[in-house]
Amino acid sequence: MSLRERLAAQIRLGGPLTVAQYMAACLYDPQDGYYAVRPALGAQGDFVTAPGVSQMFGELIGLWAVECWNRMGRPASVRLVEIGPGDGSLMSDLLRAARLSPAFCEAADVWLVEVSEPLRERQRALLGDRLAWARTLEEVPAGAPILLIANEVLDCLPARQLVRADRGWAERMVGLDPEGELVFGLAPTTAIDRDASPGAVLEISAAQQALGAEIGARVVEEGGAALLIDYGRAVPGFGDTLQAIRAHRKEHPLASPGEADLTVHADFPTVLAAAHAQGAAIPQILTRGGFLFRRGIAPPPEALTAARPDRGDEIGRQLERLVAPDQMGELFKAACIHRPGFVPPAFESPS
Ligand SMILES: C[S@@+](CC[C@H](N)C(=O)[O-])C[C@H]1O[C@@H](n2cnc3c(N)ncnc32)[C@H](O)[C@@H]1O
């Protein structure tokens, strides 16, 4: 039975699903979920992420991690953790740049937190099997400060959608039409008490919030910092951001359950507030372009183009894609969660 058929049977028996339940099934169903079975990153796949645009992205994050470690007083051991490492490119680029500091590489105990078995295989193929893998951050052993990276991961975490209807708030649900096809509907709810104009959509991701709290507690207890980069909102707001992407094209989120990547925007204000509630410091959110500029990316990347004059134009285009406001550089944000008292590079002062 296909995932669509199983979801339809489940709705017939148990009633409509929340958007969060639908997203969780489409992404993580052990038999047919997108990340369980067919995550397709890269130009030939469904979508390209920043490390697929240019190696400069991961390399600058590698230098960020080394500088964090220096500012932390060069601890003898540090957990270098990436959540959602995709095809492993970001970690590969990060480690290449980090090799400039052999002492950091000596201290770094690298952990990859990955739920997708096919992606773990790709990561192993690229990075070798000397690194350590975990399914959750909790599984990464405590006992050392942490430097954590998560790029384009918050947006995979399921969210509910509440809609301000004419007569109050309703929850968007996934039900069945008379022909048995999946269809969006609304169910009245008293879950929130907030003012908004009719038609406004409020997205609530308990999973994003929980990850923010977990990271916050971890950096407070063990020390260190987390860098979260994603497309999303920097201030609380409304909007329907549920999106399905397959083969680089948007499609209706109900069109092909489990076969497309489903995302919502990262809700940075909520993630950071959850971390702050655990005692963590949360400096002002930067745009991704702003973060990369503060870390030294500069048009044109003279040294790189001098080293490879044959690829100067290509490198210029890649850089443009990473930082230009009208491309991905402004919609994407970079946020940091760290132990109070520590000052992470790039997040020293307001932008
Ligand atoms: C859009 S990809 C981004 C990959 C990579 N960070 C990059 O920038 O190319 C999302 C990654 O997060 C992983 N992921 C999704 N949900 C996750 C979860 N709940 N916990 C840990 N990893 C998750 C996916 O398997 C995948 O590796």
The ligand as an SDF file (V2000), in Angstrom:
LIG
                    3D

 27 29  0  0  0  0  0  0  0  0999 V2000
   17.5980   19.8550    3.7150 C   0  0  0  0  0  0  0  0  0  0  0  0
   18.7310   18.6810    4.2950 S   0  0  0  0  0  0  0  0  0  0  0  0
   20.1150   19.7430    4.6750 C   0  0  0  0  0  0  0  0  0  0  0  0
   21.3890   18.9890    4.5960 C   0  0  0  0  0  0  0  0  0  0  0  0
   22.6640   19.7500    4.9250 C   0  0  0  0  0  0  0  0  0  0  0  0
   22.6300   20.3610    6.2300 N   0  0  0  0  0  0  0  0  0  0  0  0
   22.9950   20.7760    3.8760 C   0  0  0  0  0  0  0  0  0  0  0  0
   23.0650   21.9340    4.2030 O   0  0  0  0  0  0  0  0  0  0  0  0
   23.1910   20.3670    2.7270 O   0  0  0  0  0  0  0  0  0  0  0  0
   18.0870   18.2560    5.8760 C   0  0  0  0  0  0  0  0  0  0  0  0
   18.9530   17.3150    6.6760 C   0  0  0  0  0  0  0  0  0  0  0  0
   18.3820   17.1780    7.9800 O   0  0  0  0  0  0  0  0  0  0  0  0
   18.1630   15.8040    8.2590 C   0  0  0  0  0  0  0  0  0  0  0  0
   17.0240   15.7360    9.1690 N   0  0  0  0  0  0  0  0  0  0  0  0
   15.7270   15.8970    8.8700 C   0  0  0  0  0  0  0  0  0  0  0  0
   14.9920   15.7920    9.9790 N   0  0  0  0  0  0  0  0  0  0  0  0
   15.8600   15.5700   10.9950 C   0  0  0  0  0  0  0  0  0  0  0  0
   15.7160   15.3710   12.3840 C   0  0  0  0  0  0  0  0  0  0  0  0
   14.5080   15.3690   12.9630 N   0  0  0  0  0  0  0  0  0  0  0  0
   16.8200   15.1610   13.1490 N   0  0  0  0  0  0  0  0  0  0  0  0
   18.0530   15.1400   12.5700 C   0  0  0  0  0  0  0  0  0  0  0  0
   18.2530   15.3230   11.2440 N   0  0  0  0  0  0  0  0  0  0  0  0
   17.1660   15.5380   10.4870 C   0  0  0  0  0  0  0  0  0  0  0  0
   17.9470   15.1930    6.9080 C   0  0  0  0  0  0  0  0  0  0  0  0
   18.0570   13.8210    6.8840 O   0  0  0  0  0  0  0  0  0  0  0  0
   19.0430   15.9230    6.1250 C   0  0  0  0  0  0  0  0  0  0  0  0
   20.3130   15.3940    6.4120 O   0  0  0  0  0  0  0  0  0  0  0  0
  1  2  1  0
  2  3  1  0
  2 10  1  0
  3  4  1  0
  4  5  1  0
  5  6  1  0
  5  7  1  0
  7  8  2  0
  7  9  1  0
 10 11  1  0
 11 12  1  0
 11 26  1  0
 12 13  1  0
 13 14  1  0
 13 24  1  0
 14 15  1  0
 14 23  1  0
 15 16  2  0
 16 17  1  0
 17 18  1  0
 17 23  2  0
 18 19  1  0
 18 20  2  0
 20 21  1  0
 21 22  2  0
 22 23  1  0
 24 25  1  0
 24 26  1  0
 26 27  1  0
M  CHG  2   2   1   9  -1
M  END
$$$$
